[in-house]
Amino acid sequence: MLIQLGTSELSAAGQASTSRPLRVQLVHPPQRISSTNLVSGVTIPPLGLAYLAAAVEQAGHQVRVTDAIGEGLDQVFEIDGRALRGLTFEQIVDGLDDKADIIGMGIMFSCAWPSLRKLVHMIRDRFPDTPIVLGGEHATAMTQAIFDQSPVDYIVRGEGENTLVELCNRLAQGSTVADVDGLAWRHKGNVVVNEKRSRIQNIDEIPWPAWQHFNVDAYIAYAQPHGSAEGRSIPMLATRGCPFQCTFCGSPGMWGTTWRSRDIKNVVDEIETYINRFGANDFQFEDLTAVIRKDWVLSFANEIMSRDLKITWQLPSGTRSEAIDDEAAKAMFASGCKQFTYALESGSTEMLQRIKKHIKLDKAFASAKSSMNAGIRVQAGFIYGYPDETLKQMFQTYKTILRCAVAGFHEISVSTLQPLPNTEMFEIINAEKPIKVDDNYLDSIFGYLSIWQQKSWNPRINDFFLRSTIMLTYASFFGLSFLLRPQRAFAFVKGMFGARSGGKLARIIKGLVRNARTTRVSSAPTV
């Protein structure tokens, strides 16, 4: 049961004693993969955990990281029929610091939980008295379920740096955690959820990711970034948060709706550091919504050019179109921007309003034209299968995708609507027909970006029709695109066999092939 403590319980929970640095063991867990899931080939260093490690170290604690993926990139094993890339659970547990004062793990994707909760139990069995803390999007969204299903002691909810540091400080002092904002914890058989923590105001105060704890070079050599593989790629963040409230997105529940940007010189200083440290020359910004203000984009591009940095940079996660016009696009390309994704989501004006996607399609196409004229590769992202979407509205999206092909968009991404935990869309669907949040549901989250495992949450559209529509859409877009611009077909083939993919599609296919190959030949033991 979720509860909040009263004032008397807070004061009785304990007083601080002499503080000492903690030994903090952090774990980057294995990655769930498939030869049919379009994003499971993306394998990048864990930005979130690296930021947490840096914050904890800055606070004076000792950090040790077990990066199960980075230390086992070509190893695949199976848990209950689910394939995972990385060190096996036994290897992870055997390698943990046996003197750790606290063990922390991030869980970003809900589809990973059916397997990873077994890892949590194994850690508890080996370390019965060591506090275990989880964080990340799934931990924030499914707090009660995680406490019910695993022996976790603490959950960091939302933005994690300050909460985790304060938790470590309190444990080091032997004092109460009852007033640590952003924390959920066990108390007398109940789950206590403390007050929500305010977002960090000045994100330039957050130390850069502590990459010294990770084998970044191994990830770079693996060459499966989020965007296209354009060289020695490394992920970065220039901003945090998103000011918009799309009903299908988990950002409002995880981050709120505040968007904050870093100081431009600070971002470019970090870029230069990675050029010198890792030989990086391709920077993939994993921001939720990087491009909000035109002036920030122009200043960022000009700062890169003023330092004469010979790099490429990308926005693979999707961005808005309002700030990108001819001037912005030319500056972005001149500074090294190679490609980004416009998150359009639907071709139906009515549907865009219902999902709170406040964009104008004509303006988005005008922005995309500016970007393509400047030389930037442009992808468009769409979703089929909203719970109240009609066939007419789906057809409007299909026509918009064909319009993208004619207009010259280089690629598309088409997924199905998935009611993710902690989203408004989940609440809408759940109110109509309660969603049973079990392993099958969590598996469906993994399937929504699969080639042929998507589930329909629209009562008027069955799974087969939805899957067939997506396949038809891909075939129509690329068939028309290659017919109108045959040189792109040759460029795609070149990307499939070259070190540089030249686009996300070639990188995705190479990732799926690699997943299939490593799954087939792996000799790692099955748990």
Secondary structure, 3 states (H helix, E strand, C coil): CEECCCHHHHHHCCCCCCCCCCEEEEEECCEECCCCECCCCCECCCHHHHHHHHHHHHCCCEEEEEECCCCCCCCEEEECCEEEECCCHHHHHHHCCCCCCEEEEECCCHHHHHHHHHHHHHHHHHCCCCCEEEECHHHHHCHHHHHHHCCCCEEECCCCHHHHHHHHHHHHHCCCCCCCCCEEEEECCEEEECCCCCCCCCHHHCCCCCHHHCCHHHHHHHCECCCCCCCCEEEECCEECCCCCCCCCCHHHHHCCCCEECCHHHHHHHHHHHHHHHCCCEEEECCCCCCCCHHHHHHHHHHHHHCCCCCEEEEEEEECCCCCCHHHHHHHHHCCEEEEEEEEECCCHHHHHHCCCCCCHHHHHHHHHHHHHHCCEEEEEEEECCCCCCHHHHHHHHHHHHHHHHHCCCEEEEEECCCCCCCHHHHHHHHHCCCCCCHHHHHHHHHCCECCCCCCCCCCCCHHHHHHHHHHHHHHHHHHHHHHCHHHHHHHHHHHHCCCCCCHHHHHHHHHHHHHHHHHHCCCCCC
